Amino acid sequence: MIPTVEQENALIEAVRAAAKAEILPRFRNLDAGSIGSKANADDLVTVADRGSEAMIGAAVKEILPEAEVIGEEAVSENPALLDRIVEAETCVIIDPIDGTWNFARGLAIFGVLLAVVEKGETVFGLLYDPVVDDWILARKGGGAWFCTPGGKCERLDITGPQPQTDFAGFGAPWLLPEHMRVRMAGELVEFGRVMDIRCACHVYRMMCFGNGRFSIDLKLMPWDHAAGALALTEAGGKVGLMDGRDYSPTITDGYMLGARNAETHAKMRAKFGWIVE
């Protein structure tokens, strides 16, 4: 089911509450025993990730009782849960702290991502910044909106002109296989600025505000992209896989390409398509 406005607001408040209770009290306040790793030493998880996911997940079950809840930390313990995104009528995908590496090191570039997925298609997305307590929400066919506490929301539209000299973007060539890194790094220097901020939430937020022409992501997990891809699309951008496939949160293989518009998307695919050859 597509959530009602009342259910959307309840989901937003659940995320805000989890940030206040589980995330912010631990920011710059983690001891060594509160930080662990998952797939590798650089893939971090903290007690705040787990606490936030548990609190948001419990709230989702009350707000949308028929929905499957798919959280990043739950999937790390049971990878088979990913299949539920394909199988479930409705699911809610949660990244309880996107940018855990930053969070664990005291860098205030992290967020919370939540997406409601209906039959494999994202219908609602939330990109929340706990530090400043504001968010972007997106509805399928209903636009992307920047909101602050008190109910003030402004529609986001990045379809206007942008100076040709401002060709900045986001990417992390170090995630490529070793034999591709040097070529990618050499080609990225042609652009005005290419950044890796280690936080999909804030990459998508920056793109939705018009502060970037493109983003290339070499990891395709649904909690990183389901909400943000919808938001960027609804703001007027173009999202798809580097190999030409349309994006869906059911897809976990391939490289993600977001762009300010279809023209830039095509240009970046033509330039970097070699990474999927």
Phi, psi and omega in degrees: 000149175276128184295145174286169177300321179297319178292321175302312180298323178294321177296317178299315181293327177295319178293317179299319180294319179295322178297317182290326185270323190247329188263300187298323178297340182259353180291126186058028181217034181256133172267173185301327181286350181266359182238129176228184179230161182245258186295327178208174186295338181267354181262091192269156171218144180234169176298332179291321176303310184292319179294319178296315180297319180296317183291315179294317181300319179296320179293319179301320180297331176279323183282317180232074188298338181274353186273144169284141178253121181241106179253148181303316184288327176295320179293327178297332177273330183218086184302337181297342179298335179302328181297336182293336178296325178283321189274329188284146172296313179223135173221156177242121183258129186236130164249102190293329167216107174271123187098038182300324179303315178295313181304314184292340180255011175079016180264126188277046174239081178207164181202183175239132180243136177218135179225137171260123185244126182246114180052044176083004181237132180287127180247344178210136179224146179227129177237102191250135175255106183294331186291316181257356176059054170222170188203158167252132172240148180223140176239138178302116181077003184240010176090173175243139188226136174262124188233149176233161180304144182102357174092006179278123180228142180234128181290138181263134180214113183251023184276355181285176181292154177225140180304135181295339180281347185259074182251075180257157180201186183231138178186161181223081183299339180294345177278348178289159169305148189306320185289347180261345191296316184296317180296314181298314180300320179294325181281330180291336181292350178289342184265161185300319181199130175232124188240150169238103183261004174056040179199103181298325180305311183281335171298310181295321177299313178301316179297319180292336175275358180085014184260051179167142180270329185206159171219134177241121180239128186261006173235133190238063177264141188297327180291339177278332193236338188302311181289314185293322179297319177296315182299314181295319177298313182291336177281352178112003179274185181231131181231139175184174179277153182299334181273004176101349178290148170290149179281142170215143178295353176278349182265127180237009177239143178115181182243133184269138177231118173248149182210160181295329180203174183295325180297314179293322178301314180296320179298316182289325175296318180295323183284319187249010180300340180299339182288347178247010179282000000 
